[in-house]
Amino acid sequence: VYAPRNGSAGGTHVAVSPEIIASVLESGRTRGVHLPDERFACLAPLASGLGDARLLLYVEVPLGVITAKSARVVKSIVALSVFAFLAVAGGILLATRRVTRPVREITARANQLAEGNLDVDFGDLPPDAAIEMDSMASALKKMVAELNQVHGLKLEAITANFEREKTQAEAQAKNQFFASMSHEIRTPMNGVV
């Protein structure tokens, strides 16, 4: 459609008002217009080398064609959205399991440790444990080693304390025995003397 600067259409008859043509020419933007008789028109400004004149691309399509194509596009978008959602949900589920399985395993072993089982082994964690899980397991291994060391030191201290008390009790019993025997021997001897 040839449109001079005054906005009137020339060259071809169009079913669009001159005001709409002028607004498209002034704004330089494409515009769609619903027409009577279930039709749709699209106007797009084009660059021209015709001096004062400008060119407009004018396309007129029955609405039924646009509606059918729009329905297909909407169905495609919905199908792709559902597929994308399922793919993302599946990825999240796999990633979550990959992280939570080692965490649950470490938690179970830490609970055993908290219950006093110092024979817990953190070395055989699942192979898919992440780096963070490995560092947590290393920290727990270190804690187990320290607890075993503290337990050993406490056991040594208890044993040493027991031995000291045993030695003191033996010495006290010996002293008491000698004191008693001395008394038993002195009493008849005093009678003889």
C-alpha positions, 0 to 999 in steps of 0.5 A: 500500500502506497501512503503519502505523508498525509496518511491517505492510502493510495494504490490499493483499497484498504479497510482501515481508517486513515487515522490508523494508517497515520498512527502507524506511519508516525509511530513506526510500529506495527499494528493489528486491527480487527475488521468487520466480517471476521477478518484481521489486518496487520499494518507494518511501516516499511522504509522507502526511497520514494521521497515524501511517500512511505510504504505500508505492508498491509496483510488481511487474514480471515480470523478463523485461520489465525484462531486455528493457528493460535490454538495449535501454538497454545497446545504446543506451548502447553505440551512443552511447558508440561514436558519442561516441568516434568524434566525439571521435577525429575532433575530435582528429584534425582539431585535431591536423592543424590544429596539426601541419601549420603546425608541420611547415611551419615546421620544414622551413623552419627546417631549410633555414635551419639548412643555410645557406639564408638565402633562406627565406621564412616569410611564406607559411605555411598560412592555418590556422596558429594564433596561436602558429605566427604568433608562431613564424614571426615569431621565425624571420623576425626571426632570418633578418633578423638572420642576413642582417644578420650575414652582411652584416656578416661579408661587409663585414668579410671584404671590408675585410680582403681589401682591407687585405691586398691594399693591404699586399701591393701596398705590400710588393711596391712596396717590394721592387721599389724596393729591388731596382731600387735595388740593380740601379741602384747596383751598375753605377753603383758600377763606373762611379764 
